[in-house]
Amino acid sequence: MGISELKLPAAVKVHELADAKALAATQAHDVAERLRAAIAAKGQACVVLSGGRSPVPFLEKLASENLDWAKVTVSLADERWVPVEHADSNAGLLARHLFKGSAAKARFVGLYQQAENLDAAAGRADEVLAELPPIDVLVLGMGDDGHTASLFPASPNLEAGLDLANPRRCLPLLAPSVPHQRLSMTRSLLVSSAFTALSIQGQGKLATLRAALAGNDLTEMPIRAFLHDPLDIYWCP
Ligand SMILES: O=C(O)[C@H](O)[C@@H](O)[C@H](O)[C@H](O)COP(=O)(O)O
């Protein structure tokens, strides 16, 4: 079963790649092209990335792209509420796989904040994100449960995180998996991106995407909030 067999909304463009290596290379090329265009047009570019396990090859490829990285701001769609040294930190993931060579010149605006509790940390991250430049490129992942960023089904604050009228840029949410405490950009901030890519791999994620397309309840599968706007899906078996 390939992704081209799914009935996708007209605004969704599909890139079906042969394998993870080809997906990483194509996605890195396309993201870099858009960042170069933003730098040419505005003198700067902003990219928001997702964490997890599957982005590693993409991050490594993006790090080797020829870009004026000093003009690029990098942020995260979400973060686990752990310091950068922690193995589960998304900031740590970027430090290991993206911020090397010339890509180390990029400005990083992370979400992690030390604070007395998760709510206070999210409040501080929200203030930091007020300074984030307009987002040119957003790369989302998707969990098997249909979560994206850290907009998890059944999480407290999920409805607030999905509310397009919510002025918050960052909210505290809870994941079913460890680390449970998460900081997530809100839907209202994420959908402001000029270009959004959804990067998924394998038949399991394809089944999740098929299920997401078959329903409308955003709180059941938060990825649904992104499937009816312009979106480029990158998929490989
Ligand atoms: O912090 C995170 O874990 C991510 O931001 C999360 O939303 C991720 O994109 C999905 O869980 C998919 O992760 P994989 O692509 O590794 O399956």
The ligand as a MOL file (V3000), in Angstrom:
LIG
                    3D

  0  0  0     0  0            999 V3000
M  V30 BEGIN CTAB
M  V30 COUNTS 17 16 0 0 0
M  V30 BEGIN ATOM
M  V30 1 O 8.9390 15.3150 20.5210 0
M  V30 2 C 8.4690 14.4700 19.7610 0
M  V30 3 O 8.4460 13.2340 19.9860 0
M  V30 4 C 7.9340 14.8890 18.4180 0
M  V30 5 O 7.8370 16.1950 18.1940 0
M  V30 6 C 6.6960 14.1090 18.1100 0
M  V30 7 O 5.5530 14.8400 17.7990 0
M  V30 8 C 7.0700 13.2500 16.9320 0
M  V30 9 O 7.0630 14.0300 15.7380 0
M  V30 10 C 6.1340 12.0950 16.7870 0
M  V30 11 O 6.0730 11.4340 18.0340 0
M  V30 12 C 6.6350 11.1270 15.7120 0
M  V30 13 O 7.8850 10.6760 16.1060 0
M  V30 14 P 8.6640 9.6520 15.1210 0
M  V30 15 O 8.7330 10.3820 13.8010 0
M  V30 16 O 10.0170 9.4660 15.7400 0
M  V30 17 O 7.8350 8.4140 15.0680 0
M  V30 END ATOM
M  V30 BEGIN BOND
M  V30 1 2 1 2
M  V30 2 1 2 3
M  V30 3 1 2 4
M  V30 4 1 4 5
M  V30 5 1 4 6
M  V30 6 1 6 7
M  V30 7 1 6 8
M  V30 8 1 8 9
M  V30 9 1 8 10
M  V30 10 1 10 11
M  V30 11 1 10 12
M  V30 12 1 12 13
M  V30 13 1 13 14
M  V30 14 2 14 15
M  V30 15 1 14 16
M  V30 16 1 14 17
M  V30 END BOND
M  V30 END CTAB
M  END
